[in-house]
Amino acid sequence: MSQIFPLPDVGEGLTEAEILSWKVAVGTEVAINDVLVEIETAKSVVELPSPFAGTVEALLVAEGETVEVGTPIISISGGDNAPATPAAPAAAEAESGTALVGSGPKADAVKRRARKRPASAAQPAQAVAAPVAPAVQAPVAHTPSDPVNRNQGLLSELAERASRFVENTPLNSMVQRLAPEPAAAPAPTLAPEQVPHRPTLAPPPVRLAAKELGVDLANVTATGARGQVTKQDLMNYVAHLSDVQHSGARQPFWQPAATPGDRIERIPVRGVRKATAKAMVSSAFSAPHVSIFVDVDASRTMEFVKRLKKSRHFEGVKVTPLLVLAAAVIWAAERNPQVNATWTDSEIQIKHFMNLGIAAATPRGLMVPNIKDAQELSLRELAIALNNLTTRAREGKTQPAEMANGTLTITNIGSLGIDTGTPIINPGEVAIVAFGTIKQKPWVVDGEVIPRWVTTLGGSFDHRVVDGDLSARFMADVAAILEEPALLLDH
């Protein structure tokens, strides 16, 4: 008896999805909850587990096709045909209140039973014939030389106090828990070759496969229950690197007039690109945008970041000026609550929590995952959350729940060397802050022109919620933190 599996509603309010890649072939024996196919919705890449056990009889939709929810996609015959209990992620259920039906995000490979495949079945990890290099992290702001600083003592005290308390102190209660005490001597900075090696957890088969593929497991995001890198983690990472490699090996862009055929490249609009376009048009033409720009002397922020990098509490943690901006936005939103809100036709909903969105450019397009309850994180925890969020986005591992219910967004255009811009508000929010590049410029201090590290902040606001004076106060507060990070300890 044949069982037909239709494309399920994955609980995101979406109506269609693209078939990215089949994980089985005709004739493959599958068990309940074995992964059948990888699909791309407008928000994320999701793996669909099998609700039946048996033999794959037919693949009803080809890879690359976009189909509507309810469309039959695979036929399975024989075996145990009892429907599987869908394993929806807890995070998605918490956000939407709805479990995924017959689907779920990428599951931990060690929690799934082994899949039986014939030799003809696709094997993504074996498709890479040559070793690949680790992914290159996105550029960060320029590393400065020591800037002019007229208050070195205050910065020293700030950095050391932050280092001692930041591990367990949320940003919104840091001040209440801090008490003046003598500054401790900073921990000595170790050269890269002196830093002790911390081995990455991974089972022997995964280590062997990584060695054969030339992949450093330290660069792979681990999702195992004990923090180990799973087989699926490695496969996802290798597939991402393969996509990057293939996208770089292109023919010459310009084609002569004598070239046969059409010289126009046509790219179907679907997935993340289609969803982003729809959201941006809706936001731009439904929310009346007002933009404000401010130049900021960020010299003390650069000095603060430099000192945090030397602190033993931030050992092994990537620290950039974006961390200070994130803390500044959280701090300023507490002082100006209406920037952390949602507009509806009947009410303004002010959020007493901060799900801080970070706009990230990925191979699949622009995505805005967010850090849940960012106001509760210590500065160190916030730094780790920022790193994990951007790394997962660039590796294509962002899940729908990570992009749901954002309250305010930051876009770091400065990482590309851009001074400023007019960002479009993320739908459902009323404010977004663009962070421009930090570079040395002439700056007037006490009547003297001296070189300082300067950046430009650009903010866009929904004028239905945020009036001009409120948006100006909010941007001034964010700028004040970048000019003097010590304000984080004294508000």
C-alpha positions as CSV (number, residue, x, y, z in Angstrom):
1,M,0.0,0.0,0.0
2,S,1.3,3.4,-1.0
3,Q,1.3,6.4,1.3
4,I,1.5,10.0,-0.1
5,F,3.4,12.6,2.0
6,P,2.2,16.2,1.1
7,L,4.3,19.3,1.8
8,P,3.3,20.1,5.4
9,D,2.5,23.5,6.9
10,V,5.7,24.2,8.9
11,G,3.9,26.5,11.4
12,E,5.3,29.8,10.1
13,G,2.3,31.1,8.3
14,L,3.9,30.4,5.0
15,T,2.1,28.9,2.0
16,E,5.0,27.5,-0.2
17,A,8.6,26.2,-0.1
18,E,11.3,25.2,-2.5
19,I,12.6,21.7,-2.7
20,L,16.3,22.1,-2.1
21,S,17.7,18.6,-2.1
22,W,16.3,15.1,-1.7
23,K,18.1,13.0,1.0
24,V,16.6,9.7,-0.4
25,A,16.2,8.1,-3.8
26,V,13.6,5.7,-5.4
27,G,14.2,2.3,-3.7
28,T,15.6,3.8,-0.5
29,E,14.4,2.0,2.7
30,V,13.3,4.6,5.3
31,A,12.2,4.5,8.9
32,I,9.9,6.8,10.7
33,N,11.6,10.2,11.3
34,D,14.4,9.5,8.8
35,V,15.1,12.8,6.9
36,L,13.5,12.7,3.5
37,V,14.1,16.1,2.0
38,E,15.6,19.6,2.7
39,I,13.3,22.5,1.9
40,E,13.8,26.3,1.9
41,T,11.0,28.4,3.2
42,A,11.0,32.2,3.2
43,K,12.7,32.1,6.6
44,S,15.0,29.1,6.9
45,V,16.2,25.8,5.6
46,V,14.2,22.9,7.1
47,E,14.6,19.1,7.0
48,L,11.4,17.1,6.7
49,P,11.3,13.7,8.6
50,S,9.4,10.8,7.2
51,P,6.0,10.1,8.8
52,F,6.1,6.6,7.4
53,A,8.4,3.5,7.3
54,G,8.8,1.7,4.0
55,T,10.4,2.0,0.6
56,V,10.5,5.2,-1.4
57,E,8.3,4.6,-4.4
58,A,8.5,7.9,-6.2
59,L,9.8,11.5,-5.8
60,L,6.9,13.6,-7.0
61,V,8.6,17.0,-7.1
62,A,12.0,17.8,-8.6
63,E,14.8,19.7,-6.8
64,G,14.6,23.4,-7.4
65,E,10.8,23.5,-7.7
66,T,8.7,25.7,-5.5
67,V,5.4,24.1,-4.5
68,E,2.4,25.1,-2.3
69,V,1.6,23.5,1.1
70,G,-0.4,20.4,0.6
71,T,1.2,19.4,-2.7
72,P,2.2,15.7,-2.7
73,I,6.0,15.4,-2.8
74,I,6.9,11.7,-2.1
75,S,5.3,8.3,-2.2
76,I,6.3,5.6,0.2
77,S,5.1,2.0,0.0
78,G,5.0,-1.0,2.4
79,G,6.4,-1.1,5.9
80,D,5.0,0.5,9.0
81,N,2.7,3.3,7.8
82,A,1.8,4.8,11.2
83,P,2.2,8.5,11.2
84,A,5.3,9.8,13.0
85,T,5.0,12.2,15.9
86,P,6.5,15.4,14.6
87,A,9.6,16.6,16.4
88,A,9.0,20.3,16.3
89,P,11.7,22.5,18.0
90,A,10.8,23.7,21.5
91,A,11.9,27.3,20.6
92,A,9.5,27.4,17.6
93,E,6.6,26.1,19.7
94,A,7.3,28.7,22.4
95,E,7.2,31.5,19.9
96,S,4.3,30.5,17.8
97,G,2.3,28.2,20.1
98,T,2.0,25.7,17.2
99,A,4.0,22.5,16.7
100,L,5.3,21.7,13.3
101,V,3.4,19.0,11.6
102,G,5.5,16.4,9.9
103,S,8.5,18.7,9.8
104,G,11.2,20.2,11.8
105,P,14.5,22.0,11.7
106,K,17.8,20.3,11.3
107,A,17.8,17.6,14.0
108,D,20.9,16.5,15.9
109,A,22.3,13.6,13.9
110,V,23.1,11.6,17.1
111,K,19.4,11.6,18.1
112,R,18.1,10.1,14.8
113,R,18.2,6.5,14.1
114,A,20.6,5.4,11.3
115,R,19.3,5.8,7.8
116,K,19.5,2.9,5.3
117,R,20.5,4.0,1.8
118,P,21.5,2.3,-1.4
119,A,24.6,3.2,-3.2
120,S,22.7,5.5,-5.5
121,A,21.4,7.7,-2.6
122,A,22.9,11.2,-2.4
123,Q,25.9,11.6,0.1
124,P,26.6,15.3,0.5
125,A,29.7,14.8,2.5
126,Q,31.3,12.6,-0.1
127,A,30.5,15.0,-3.0
128,V,33.4,17.2,-2.1
129,A,36.4,15.8,-3.8
130,A,39.1,18.1,-2.6
131,P,39.8,19.7,0.8
132,V,38.2,23.0,1.3
133,A,39.5,26.0,3.3
134,P,37.7,27.2,6.4
135,A,35.1,30.0,6.0
136,V,36.5,33.5,6.3
137,Q,34.9,35.6,9.0
138,A,33.3,38.9,8.1
139,P,35.7,41.9,8.4
140,V,35.5,44.0,11.6
141,A,36.2,47.6,12.3
142,H,39.8,48.8,11.8
143,T,42.2,48.2,14.8
144,P,43.4,51.6,16.0
145,S,46.6,52.8,17.4
146,D,46.3,54.3,20.9
147,P,43.9,57.2,20.5
148,V,44.2,60.5,22.3
149,N,42.5,60.0,25.6
150,R,42.2,62.6,28.3
151,N,40.7,60.2,30.9
152,Q,42.8,57.0,30.9
153,G,42.1,56.3,34.5
154,L,38.4,56.2,34.0
155,L,38.7,53.8,31.1
156,S,41.0,51.5,33.0
157,E,38.6,51.4,35.9
158,L,35.7,50.8,33.5
159,A,37.3,47.9,31.6
160,E,38.5,46.1,34.8
161,R,35.2,46.5,36.6
162,A,33.3,45.3,33.5
163,S,35.6,42.3,33.2
164,R,35.0,41.3,36.8
165,F,31.2,41.6,36.9
166,V,30.1,41.1,33.3
167,E,30.1,37.3,33.5
168,N,27.0,37.1,35.7
169,T,25.5,40.6,35.6
170,P,22.7,41.5,33.1
171,L,23.1,44.8,31.3
172,N,19.9,46.2,32.7
173,S,20.9,45.6,36.3
174,M,24.7,46.1,36.0
175,V,24.7,49.4,37.8
176,Q,22.8,48.1,40.9
177,R,25.3,45.3,41.4
178,L,28.5,47.3,40.9
179,A,30.5,48.8,43.7
180,P,33.8,50.7,43.5
181,E,36.8,48.7,44.3
182,P,40.5,48.8,43.4
183,A,41.3,48.0,39.8
184,A,43.0,44.6,39.3
185,A,46.0,44.3,37.0
186,P,45.0,43.1,33.5
187,A,45.8,39.6,32.6
188,P,48.9,39.2,30.3
189,T,48.2,39.0,26.6
190,L,49.3,35.6,25.1
191,A,50.7,35.3,21.7
192,P,48.5,33.0,19.4
193,E,51.0,30.2,19.8
194,Q,50.9,30.4,23.6
195,V,47.1,30.1,23.9
196,P,46.3,26.6,25.2
197,H,44.5,24.4,22.6
198,R,41.0,23.4,23.5
199,P,40.0,20.3,21.6
200,T,36.6,20.3,19.8
201,L,34.3,17.5,20.9
202,A,33.4,15.1,18.1
203,P,33.0,11.3,17.7
204,P,35.8,9.4,15.9
205,P,33.9,8.9,12.6
206,V,33.3,12.7,12.4
207,R,36.9,13.5,13.1
208,L,38.0,11.0,10.4
209,A,35.7,12.5,7.9
210,A,36.8,16.1,8.8
211,K,40.4,15.1,8.4
212,E,39.8,13.6,4.9
213,L,37.9,16.7,3.8
214,G,40.5,19.1,5.2
215,V,38.0,20.7,7.6
216,D,39.0,22.2,10.9
217,L,36.3,21.1,13.4
218,A,36.9,24.3,15.4
219,N,35.2,26.2,12.6
220,V,32.1,24.0,12.6
221,T,29.1,25.1,14.8
222,A,28.3,22.2,17.2
223,T,24.7,21.3,17.9
224,G,25.2,18.0,19.8
225,A,23.6,17.5,23.2
226,R,27.0,17.6,24.9
227,G,28.4,20.4,22.7
228,Q,29.9,17.9,20.2
229,V,30.1,18.3,16.4
230,T,27.7,15.9,14.8
231,K,27.8,14.3,11.4
232,Q,25.0,16.5,10.3
233,D,26.9,19.6,11.5
234,L,29.9,18.6,9.4
235,M,27.8,17.9,6.3
236,N,26.0,21.3,6.6
237,Y,29.4,23.0,6.9
238,V,30.9,21.2,3.9
239,A,27.8,21.9,1.8
240,H,28.0,25.6,2.7
241,L,31.7,25.7,1.7
242,S,31.0,23.9,-1.5
243,D,28.3,26.5,-2.4
244,V,30.8,29.3,-1.8
245,Q,33.4,27.6,-3.9
246,H,31.1,27.0,-6.8
247,S,29.7,30.5,-6.7
248,G,33.3,31.9,-7.0
249,A,34.2,29.8,-10.1
250,R,32.3,31.9,-12.7
251,Q,32.8,32.7,-16.4
252,P,33.8,36.2,-17.4
253,F,31.0,38.6,-16.6
254,W,31.0,40.7,-19.8
255,Q,30.0,38.8,-23.0
256,P,30.7,40.1,-26.5
257,A,27.9,40.9,-29.0
258,A,28.8,37.8,-31.0
259,T,27.9,35.5,-28.1
260,P,25.2,33.1,-29.3
261,G,21.9,33.2,-27.4
262,D,20.6,35.6,-24.7
263,R,23.1,37.6,-22.8
264,I,20.7,38.2,-19.9
265,E,21.0,36.1,-16.7
266,R,17.7,35.4,-15.1
267,I,17.5,34.5,-11.5
268,P,14.1,33.2,-10.1
269,V,12.8,35.3,-7.2
270,R,12.0,32.8,-4.4
271,G,12.9,31.8,-0.9
272,V,14.5,34.4,1.3
273,R,14.9,36.9,-1.5
274,K,11.2,36.8,-2.3
275,A,10.2,37.1,1.4
276,T,12.7,40.0,1.9
277,A,11.4,41.9,-1.1
278,K,7.8,41.6,0.1
279,A,8.7,42.6,3.6
280,M,10.8,45.6,2.6
281,V,8.1,46.9,0.2
282,S,5.4,46.5,2.8
283,S,7.6,48.3,5.4
284,A,8.7,51.1,3.1
285,F,5.1,51.9,2.0
286,S,3.2,51.3,5.2
287,A,5.4,52.7,7.9
288,P,6.3,56.4,7.4
289,H,10.1,56.4,7.8
290,V,12.0,59.3,9.4
291,S,15.8,59.1,9.4
292,I,18.4,60.7,11.7
293,F,22.2,60.7,11.4
294,V,24.9,61.6,14.0
295,D,28.7,61.6,13.9
296,V,30.3,60.0,16.9
297,D,33.8,60.2,18.4
298,A,34.2,56.5,19.1
299,S,37.8,56.7,20.4
300,R,37.0,55.6,23.9
301,T,34.9,52.7,22.5
302,M,37.9,51.5,20.6
303,E,40.1,51.8,23.7
304,F,37.4,49.9,25.7
305,V,37.3,47.1,23.1
306,K,41.1,46.9,23.2
307,R,41.1,46.5,27.0
308,L,38.3,43.9,27.0
309,K,40.3,41.8,24.5
310,K,43.1,41.7,27.1
311,S,40.8,40.7,29.9
312,R,41.0,37.1,31.1
313,H,37.1,37.1,31.3
314,F,36.9,37.5,27.5
315,E,39.6,35.0,26.7
316,G,38.5,33.1,23.5
317,V,35.6,35.5,22.9
318,K,35.6,37.7,19.8
319,V,35.1,41.3,20.9
320,T,34.3,44.1,18.3
321,P,32.8,47.6,18.5
322,L,29.5,46.0,17.5
323,L,29.3,44.6,21.0
324,V,29.4,48.1,22.5
325,L,26.8,49.3,20.0
326,A,24.5,46.4,21.0
327,A,24.9,47.3,24.7
328,A,24.3,51.0,23.8
329,V,21.1,50.2,22.0
330,I,19.7,48.1,24.9
331,W,20.7,50.9,27.3
332,A,19.1,53.7,25.2
333,A,15.9,51.7,24.6
334,E,15.4,51.4,28.4
335,R,15.5,55.2,28.5
336,N,13.3,55.6,25.4
337,P,10.9,52.6,25.6
338,Q,8.7,53.5,22.6
339,V,11.5,52.7,20.1
340,N,11.2,49.1,21.3
341,A,7.6,48.6,20.1
342,T,5.1,47.4,17.5
343,W,2.4,49.5,15.8
344,T,-1.1,48.1,15.2
345,D,-4.1,49.9,13.9
346,S,-5.6,49.9,17.4
347,E,-2.7,50.1,19.7
348,I,1.1,50.7,20.3
349,Q,2.6,47.6,21.9
350,I,5.7,48.6,23.9
351,K,7.9,45.5,24.6
352,H,9.4,45.2,28.0
353,F,12.0,42.8,26.6
354,M,14.7,43.2,23.9
355,N,14.9,40.6,21.1
356,L,17.8,42.4,19.4
357,G,18.0,41.7,15.6
358,I,21.2,41.7,13.7
359,A,20.9,42.1,10.0
360,A,23.2,39.5,8.4
361,A,24.2,39.0,4.7
362,T,24.2,35.3,3.9
363,P,24.6,33.2,0.7
364,R,20.8,32.9,0.7
365,G,20.1,36.6,1.1
366,L,19.5,39.1,3.9
367,M,18.4,37.6,7.2
368,V,17.6,39.2,10.5
369,P,18.0,36.6,13.4
370,N,17.6,38.1,16.8
371,I,19.1,37.5,20.3
372,K,16.2,36.7,22.6
373,D,16.0,38.7,25.9
374,A,19.2,40.5,25.1
375,Q,18.6,42.8,28.1
376,E,19.2,39.9,30.5
377,L,22.7,39.0,29.1
378,S,26.0,40.0,30.6
379,L,28.4,41.8,28.3
380,R,30.4,38.6,27.8
381,E,27.2,36.6,27.1
382,L,26.1,39.2,24.7
383,A,29.5,39.0,22.8
384,I,29.1,35.2,22.6
385,A,25.5,35.5,21.4
386,L,26.5,38.0,18.7
387,N,29.2,35.6,17.4
388,N,27.0,32.6,17.4
389,L,24.2,34.4,15.7
390,T,26.3,35.7,12.8
391,T,28.2,32.4,12.4
392,R,25.0,30.4,12.2
393,A,23.5,32.8,9.7
394,R,26.5,32.7,7.4
395,E,26.5,28.9,7.5
396,G,22.8,28.7,6.6
397,K,21.8,27.2,10.0
398,T,19.4,30.0,11.1
399,Q,16.1,28.5,12.1
400,P,12.6,30.2,11.9
401,A,12.3,30.7,15.6
402,E,15.6,32.7,15.6
403,M,14.0,35.3,13.3
404,A,10.6,35.5,15.0
405,N,9.5,38.3,17.4
406,G,12.3,40.7,16.9
407,T,11.8,44.1,18.7
408,L,14.7,46.4,17.3
409,T,17.4,45.8,14.7
410,I,21.1,46.8,14.2
411,T,22.7,46.6,10.7
412,N,26.5,46.8,10.6
413,I,27.2,48.4,7.2
414,G,30.5,49.5,8.5
415,S,31.9,46.0,8.1
416,L,31.9,46.7,4.4
417,G,33.6,50.1,4.7
418,I,30.4,52.2,4.3
419,D,30.0,55.4,6.3
420,T,26.2,55.5,6.7
421,G,22.9,54.7,5.1
422,T,19.1,54.9,5.5
423,P,18.0,51.4,6.5
424,I,14.4,50.2,6.1
425,I,12.7,49.1,9.3
426,N,12.3,45.4,9.9
427,P,8.5,44.6,9.6
428,G,6.9,44.5,13.0
429,E,9.4,46.9,14.6
430,V,9.6,50.7,14.7
431,A,13.3,51.4,14.8
432,I,16.6,50.3,13.2
433,V,20.2,51.6,13.7
434,A,22.8,51.5,11.0
435,F,26.4,51.3,12.3
436,G,28.9,52.9,9.9
437,T,32.6,52.2,9.5
438,I,35.0,53.5,12.2
439,K,38.0,55.4,10.8
440,Q,40.3,58.2,11.8
441,K,39.1,61.7,11.0
442,P,40.1,65.2,12.2
443,W,38.0,66.1,15.2
444,V,37.9,69.3,17.3
445,V,38.6,68.7,21.0
446,D,38.8,71.8,23.3
447,G,39.5,74.0,20.3
448,E,42.2,71.7,18.9
449,V,42.0,69.6,15.7
450,I,43.3,66.1,16.5
451,P,42.8,62.7,14.9
452,R,40.0,60.7,16.5
453,W,38.2,57.4,15.6
454,V,34.9,58.5,14.2
455,T,31.8,56.7,13.1
456,T,28.4,57.7,11.8
457,L,25.1,56.3,13.1
458,G,22.0,56.3,11.0
459,G,18.6,55.5,12.5
460,S,15.2,55.0,10.8
461,F,12.0,55.2,12.8
462,D,8.3,54.6,12.2
463,H,6.9,58.1,12.7
464,R,3.5,56.7,13.7
465,V,5.1,55.6,17.0
466,V,8.4,57.5,17.3
467,D,8.2,61.3,17.1
468,G,11.2,63.4,16.0
469,D,12.2,64.5,19.5
470,L,12.1,60.8,20.8
471,S,14.1,59.5,17.8
472,A,16.7,62.3,18.4
473,R,16.9,61.5,22.1
474,F,17.4,57.8,21.4
475,M,20.1,58.4,18.9
476,A,21.8,60.8,21.2
477,D,21.8,58.2,24.0
478,V,23.3,55.6,21.7
479,A,26.0,58.0,20.6
480,A,26.7,59.0,24.2
481,I,27.6,55.3,25.1
482,L,30.0,55.1,22.1
483,E,31.6,58.3,23.1
484,E,31.9,57.3,26.8
485,P,31.3,53.6,27.6
486,A,31.5,54.4,31.3
487,L,27.9,55.5,31.1
488,L,26.9,51.8,31.0
489,L,28.0,51.7,34.7
490,D,26.3,54.9,35.8
491,H,22.8,55.4,34.5
